[in-house]
Amino acid sequence: MRIGIVTSGLGIARQCLRKNTSVYRTCRRQVTGSGSPLDLNVDSKTGIAVLSMNKPPVNSLNLEFLTELNIALEKVENDKQCKGLIITSSIPKIFSAGLDITEMYQPDIDRLEEFWRTLQDMWIKLYGMNCVTIAAINGHSPAGGCLMSMSCDYRIMAPNYTIGLNETQLGIVAPFWFADVMLNTVGFRQTEMALQLGTLFKTEEALNIGLIDKVVPQEEVLSAAQQEMQRWFKIPGFARQLSKTELRRPTIEKLLKKKEEDIGYFRDYITKDAIQKSLGMYLESLKNRRK
Ligand SMILES: CC/C=C\CCC/C=C/C(=O)SCCNC(=O)CCNC(=O)[C@H](O)C(C)(C)COP(=O)(O)OP(=O)(O)OC[C@H]1O[C@@H](n2cnc3c(N)ncnc32)[C@H](O)[C@@H]1OP(=O)(O)O
């Protein structure tokens, strides 16, 4: 089954969310054209869903894209046939460039708050997914891209890319829940160094510190993820799921308790003059890189 979701506006996205049971039908109908930022393929035989991000140029996470991701995750979670989810990218050499910096630079305040809330929701869903989740990291994966990868149960990455929480290099701070997920993944010492230095790890380095679990050649990333999934499927689903929930619940609950506070903190922090200046300079440096 091939399902695509279009981003022709938040209205459609919300319509899909509201009519949850008809999401498949509604979205499939919209998809016939090209330009969908997400491809969701559910193989009813294997029970594996492959969600491929396809938002040029770099799969940056803006409000609309995050909304689409939320819909797709919800759809997978509600689909009794789906036992596993693989997240990957259709953009060559990029898994995701992380949060769309233009959402944070000179923002409209209402949209900024909505953006952050939608990101929180996406993370809560992904980190708490009942089904097995594998990140097939076939490109660079900085900051928000790293968060998405770390939120999966297993990470397979192609060589010669980078991954990490590089926020300090932008002059900003990784939120506490980004830090918590990294702590849960690689432990305190690696996290305190990586967060302060804003380290982007090369694939092999990421493997060495346990930020990713396996390295395979670029063209094998997806098939390796499909194969890995079989190992997880052999474990009785309920026992596996409960083990995951028990381990991840405290981290999720920590954010749930402070969701509104976190939105306010983010808004006040991001709109500070010094932070705006840093973000402006970083955006400029990205644009000048190719000159
Ligand atoms: C209290 C808490 C407060 C704040 C918390 C905030 C947490 C933030 C989390 C984040 O995720 S911030 C984003 C961090 N991401 C990055 O630093 C990645 C930046 N991008 C790159 O390093 C590279 O673009 C690349 C991903 C390695 C890809 O390189 P490539 O050479 O292939 O592409 P190019 O650099 O030419 O980019 C093409 C195009 O896309 C624009 N771009 C890139 N990344 C972003 C982004 N994250 N947001 C918005 N736009 C981005 C780039 O400027 C180019 O635009 P142009 O074509 O108009 O020049």
The ligand as a Tripos MOL2 file, in Angstrom:
@<TRIPOS>MOLECULE
LIG
   59    61     1     0     0
SMALL
NO_CHARGES

@<TRIPOS>ATOM
      1 C1         15.2460   26.6850   24.9670 C.3       1 LIG1
      2 C2         15.4840   26.0050   23.6770 C.3       1 LIG1
      3 C3         15.7810   26.9350   22.6180 C.2       1 LIG1
      4 C4         16.0270   26.5760   21.3660 C.2       1 LIG1
      5 C5         16.0900   25.2080   20.9330 C.3       1 LIG1
      6 C6         16.2370   25.0710   19.4500 C.3       1 LIG1
      7 C7         16.6190   23.6760   19.0920 C.3       1 LIG1
      8 C8         17.0660   23.6240   17.6790 C.2       1 LIG1
      9 C9         17.1640   22.5180   17.0100 C.2       1 LIG1
     10 C10        17.5460   22.4900   15.5980 C.2       1 LIG1
     11 O1         17.3260   21.5030   14.9370 O.2       1 LIG1
     12 S1         18.2740   23.8630   14.8880 S.3       1 LIG1
     13 C11        18.7690   23.3870   13.2460 C.3       1 LIG1
     14 C12        20.1460   22.8570   13.2620 C.3       1 LIG1
     15 N1         20.5180   22.4220   11.9670 N.am      1 LIG1
     16 C13        21.6860   22.6820   11.3990 C.2       1 LIG1
     17 O2         22.5540   23.2900   11.9930 O.2       1 LIG1
     18 C14        21.9120   22.1770    9.9990 C.3       1 LIG1
     19 C15        22.2090   23.3100    9.0820 C.3       1 LIG1
     20 N2         22.3520   22.8260    7.7210 N.am      1 LIG1
     21 C16        23.4740   22.2250    7.2720 C.2       1 LIG1
     22 O3         24.4230   22.0020    7.9740 O.2       1 LIG1
     23 C17        23.4810   21.8500    5.8320 C.3       1 LIG1
     24 O4         22.4620   22.5590    5.1820 O.3       1 LIG1
     25 C18        23.2810   20.3460    5.5790 C.3       1 LIG1
     26 C19        22.0800   19.7940    6.3090 C.3       1 LIG1
     27 C20        24.5430   19.5750    5.9940 C.3       1 LIG1
     28 C21        23.0780   20.1270    4.0480 C.3       1 LIG1
     29 O5         24.1270   20.6970    3.3230 O.3       1 LIG1
     30 P1         23.9510   20.9510    1.7610 P.3       1 LIG1
     31 O6         25.2500   21.5010    1.2790 O.co2     1 LIG1
     32 O7         23.4250   19.7510    1.1010 O.co2     1 LIG1
     33 O8         22.7830   22.0330    1.6610 O.3       1 LIG1
     34 P2         22.8960   23.5980    1.9440 P.3       1 LIG1
     35 O9         23.6580   23.8840    3.1530 O.co2     1 LIG1
     36 O10        23.3080   24.2700    0.6890 O.co2     1 LIG1
     37 O11        21.3540   23.9410    2.2650 O.3       1 LIG1
     38 C22        20.3850   24.0480    1.2430 C.3       1 LIG1
     39 C23        19.4110   25.1350    1.6450 C.3       1 LIG1
     40 O12        18.7480   24.7620    2.8310 O.3       1 LIG1
     41 C24        18.9180   25.7700    3.8330 C.3       1 LIG1
     42 N3         18.9650   25.1170    5.1500 N.ar      1 LIG1
     43 C25        19.8220   24.1820    5.5550 C.ar      1 LIG1
     44 N4         19.5290   23.7800    6.8120 N.ar      1 LIG1
     45 C26        18.4500   24.5080    7.1930 C.ar      1 LIG1
     46 C27        17.6870   24.5530    8.4030 C.ar      1 LIG1
     47 N5         17.9480   23.7470    9.4610 N.pl3     1 LIG1
     48 N6         16.6650   25.4020    8.4620 N.ar      1 LIG1
     49 C28        16.3650   26.2170    7.4170 C.ar      1 LIG1
     50 N7         17.0700   26.2200    6.2470 N.ar      1 LIG1
     51 C29        18.1070   25.3760    6.1510 C.ar      1 LIG1
     52 C30        20.2310   26.4490    3.4580 C.3       1 LIG1
     53 O13        20.2920   27.7340    4.0070 O.3       1 LIG1
     54 C31        20.1300   26.4640    1.9470 C.3       1 LIG1
     55 O14        19.2330   27.5170    1.6120 O.3       1 LIG1
     56 P3         19.4410   28.3570    0.2700 P.3       1 LIG1
     57 O15        19.3340   27.3610   -0.8440 O.co2     1 LIG1
     58 O16        18.3340   29.3740    0.2870 O.co2     1 LIG1
     59 O17        20.8000   28.9890    0.3620 O.co2     1 LIG1
@<TRIPOS>BOND
     1     1     2 1
     2     2     3 1
     3     3     4 2
     4     4     5 1
     5     5     6 1
     6     6     7 1
     7     7     8 1
     8     8     9 2
     9     9    10 1
    10    10    11 2
    11    10    12 1
    12    12    13 1
    13    13    14 1
    14    14    15 1
    15    15    16 1
    16    16    17 2
    17    16    18 1
    18    18    19 1
    19    19    20 1
    20    20    21 1
    21    21    22 2
    22    21    23 1
    23    23    24 1
    24    23    25 1
    25    25    26 1
    26    25    27 1
    27    25    28 1
    28    28    29 1
    29    29    30 1
    30    30    31 2
    31    30    32 1
    32    30    33 1
    33    33    34 1
    34    34    35 2
    35    34    36 1
    36    34    37 1
    37    37    38 1
    38    38    39 1
    39    39    40 1
    40    39    54 1
    41    40    41 1
    42    41    42 1
    43    41    52 1
    44    42    43 ar
    45    42    51 ar
    46    43    44 ar
    47    44    45 ar
    48    45    46 ar
    49    45    51 ar
    50    46    47 1
    51    46    48 ar
    52    48    49 ar
    53    49    50 ar
    54    50    51 ar
    55    52    53 1
    56    52    54 1
    57    54    55 1
    58    55    56 1
    59    56    57 2
    60    56    58 1
    61    56    59 1
@<TRIPOS>SUBSTRUCTURE
     1 LIG1         1 GROUP 0 **** ****
